């Protein structure tokens, strides 16, 4: 299967301007008893930038189903 003439001329190094790597020190969020009162919201100070991460699925543990539910909550938030 051909990828097309144009696609083979695109180099990832010309498209990528910056890159970051982040590794959490724990496999899942470590929370305190008061964490529920400090769960971050989706909005950030940057217009058009939103945050959705595993800290926001509390009190549940890690899981794809919780990630999907979090994405659905973010979509509802954006649609409002």
Secondary structure, 3 states (H helix, E strand, C coil): CCCCCCHHHCCHHHHCCCCCCCCCCCCCCCCCCCHHHHCCCCECCCCCCECCCHHHHCCCCCCHHHHHHHHHHHHHHHHC
